[in-house]
Amino acid sequence: MIYSIPHWEDVRSTSRRFEVSMSRRLLPSSLALGLLLTGSCNSSRLDDSTACQPGDTTCDGTLVMPKPKPKPPGPGMKLRIGPKAPVGFDTKQDGSYGVQTDKDGNVILDPSGKIATTTPVIWVANSSEGTVSKIDTRKMIEVARYYTYPGGGADPSRTTVGLQGDVVVANRASSGGAKASAVRIAGDRSSCIDRNGNGVIDTSENTVAGQAATPIPWATDKPNDPADECILWMTPLTANSYPRAAGYNAGFAEGDTYIYIGLYSTKQVVRLDQKTGRILKTINVSPAMPYGLVIDKNADVWVRGAEGSLARIQTSMGDAVEIFSGSLAPPCPYGIAADARGNIYTAGSTCVSRFDPVARTWEKLDLSGQGATFTRGLALDSKNQLWVADTSTGMLHVDASGPKMVFKGKTANISSNNVGAAIDFDNTPWIISQTNSMAYKVNPTDYTTQSIKVGTGPYTYSDMTGYQLRNAAAPTGVWRYTAQGCGGSNRTKWLSLDWQATVGNGTEVVIKIRSGYSKTELEAAKWTQVAKIPAEMSPVSLDIPEASGPLLQVEFSMRAASVELTPILSGVTFSYDCIYG
């Protein structure tokens, strides 16, 4: 493009018209004219009588424009969210669950106790094979399989799933007592560890329906360095202790999340640190021989003893142990579960029973007339419908929502050795068949089933999905939001996070963040805890490198001691700068 600039005069006022060539990539014409008219003249001359053009460093008629200087950081951007902000709270986005907005638009825990999750999986311990299968409950695909001990052969049985979707497996080590242990496996890649530093997560993975996932071998000489980088830790337990019970508490923060493992032969329960697997405390529950355990709404640990008793570890009272035996012993002593009201359920023989800890009374429902031969694992959904695995019959359905339990129906015969029961996050019951090495998904309306193959000899009880933890333990919920920083080639410098929240006695909120350049990168990024309310005050500085990306996801994890309580989140503000250039 040719720009014509008339009447440029030299020092001798000699009039001369000339043309200047410019690239379109440099500047539009109006801006180019402004720069030419305001620029300074170089001392070189085109000839003896004419001054050179400003910007023409060689006086050959070619204009060379200087590169623009980078602009300083932006003056400070703010993104406000809340009922009085430009953007209101949305409790149905970014994987939020267990929360809703109140009449004023604030975020609170869902008083209905509605359960939801972004990780619709069930973890099945394949005892004979020494592995655990991770099943997508919606796609009906085995997405991964993991060894639970170096070299295998540790006879895993119990699984317990935390609020973030990870699993802890208790290895019974029935045939090799020295392998008694607990192992933690990440629920998603963001929690896995790139141990070999190759920039990717090496782990078992399968996306094909009808195909078994392949576990990555775990060398016997590397107990602390498994090749599968989603195996986070393995903790050896007392040899020949036969760990046969497992449960997660409902903590969000790394420092207050624990795993409980019941040691059958030593009549003990050990408390493990969730992050490291370190044994924090050993609790004597004698005469109870831990066979199964659950966590109730008060964070108390209930242990079903194989010898027939029931034990309660009262965590709020210094782990005081109470034993229910004699007339207060479970009438149906085998499997154990809990509901959101604080009741404890057991199954065994040909019956199910319900214990009211306040009234200290048992209710028993005989199921022998319904075809029950030996009731085993059991689980409750959000509507207090009880689903019971029976060795020979399949799955039995009991309505436990009213003052008396009532039998409702059952599946057709599934197998000769049905063991564990669970509820997935679509409120759908599952049953595990040891003989068939199958997991069955049960339609709660007509009792028809879908099946998926797992590893050899699954012998799984306890909370295989994490549903019981969210449904029966302290009320919990998570609100997430993904903030968009600076656009284009500009870099984002995240500065601080501000919030307005009401947190009373019996409630708490834990805040975590992660960042990335894309949704995929964001979902794979690790969470960083930045605050715990009420311990920390607003605002908090965000020490995030500019290279981390323009997307920032925040997670407010909310918890209350009972359904009558809730934290209240009324506002969130992100502060950031844009770095141009």
HELIX and SHEET records of a PDB file:
HELIX    1   1 SER A   29  THR A   38  1                                  10    
HELIX    2   2 GLY A  177  LYS A  179  5                                   3    
HELIX    3   3 ARG A  189  SER A  191  5                                   3    
HELIX    4   4 GLU A  254  ASP A  256  5                                   3    
HELIX    5   5 THR A  315  MET A  317  5                                   3    
HELIX    6   6 GLY A  326  LEU A  328  5                                   3    
HELIX    7   7 SER A  368  GLN A  370  5                                   3    
HELIX    8   8 TYR A  467  ALA A  472  1                                   6    
HELIX    9   9 LYS A  519  ALA A  524  1                                   6    
HELIX   10  10 GLU A  546  SER A  548  5                                   3    
SHEET    1   A 2 ILE A   2  GLU A   9  0                                        
SHEET    2   A 2 SER A  15  SER A  21 -1                                        
SHEET    1   B 2 ARG A  45  ASP A  47  0                                        
SHEET    2   B 2 THR A  50  ALA A  51 -1                                        
SHEET    1   C 4 MET A  77  ILE A  81  0                                        
SHEET    2   C 4 ILE A 568  ILE A 579 -1                                        
SHEET    3   C 4 ARG A 491  THR A 502 -1                                        
SHEET    4   C 4 VAL A 540  SER A 541 -1                                        
SHEET    1   D 2 VAL A  99  THR A 101  0                                        
SHEET    2   D 2 VAL A 107  LEU A 109 -1                                        
SHEET    1   E 3 VAL A 121  ASN A 126  0                                        
SHEET    2   E 3 THR A 131  ASP A 136 -1                                        
SHEET    3   E 3 ILE A 141  TYR A 147 -1                                        
SHEET    1   F 4 PRO A 156  VAL A 161  0                                        
SHEET    2   F 4 VAL A 167  ASN A 171 -1                                        
SHEET    3   F 4 SER A 181  ILE A 185 -1                                        
SHEET    4   F 4 ILE A 231  PRO A 236 -1                                        
SHEET    1   G 4 PRO A 243  TYR A 248  0                                        
SHEET    2   G 4 TYR A 258  LEU A 263 -1                                        
SHEET    3   G 4 GLN A 268  ASP A 273 -1                                        
SHEET    4   G 4 ILE A 279  ASN A 284 -1                                        
SHEET    1   H 4 PRO A 290  ILE A 295  0                                        
SHEET    2   H 4 VAL A 301  GLY A 305 -1                                        
SHEET    3   H 4 LEU A 310  GLN A 314 -1                                        
SHEET    4   H 4 ALA A 320  PHE A 324 -1                                        
SHEET    1   I 4 GLY A 335  ALA A 338  0                                        
SHEET    2   I 4 ILE A 344  GLY A 348 -1                                        
SHEET    3   I 4 CYS A 351  ASP A 356 -1                                        
SHEET    4   I 4 THR A 361  ASP A 366 -1                                        
SHEET    1   J 4 THR A 375  LEU A 380  0                                        
SHEET    2   J 4 GLN A 385  ASP A 390 -1                                        
SHEET    3   J 4 GLY A 394  ASP A 399 -1                                        
SHEET    4   J 4 VAL A 406  LYS A 410 -1                                        
SHEET    1   K 4 ASN A 418  ILE A 423  0                                        
SHEET    2   K 4 PRO A 429  SER A 433 -1                                        
SHEET    3   K 4 MET A 438  VAL A 442 -1                                        
SHEET    4   K 4 THR A 449  LYS A 453 -1                                        
SHEET    1   L 4 THR A 476  GLN A 484  0                                        
SHEET    2   L 4 LEU A 551  ALA A 560 -1                                        
SHEET    3   L 4 THR A 507  GLY A 516 -1                                        
SHEET    4   L 4 THR A 528  ILE A 533 -1                                        
END                                                                             
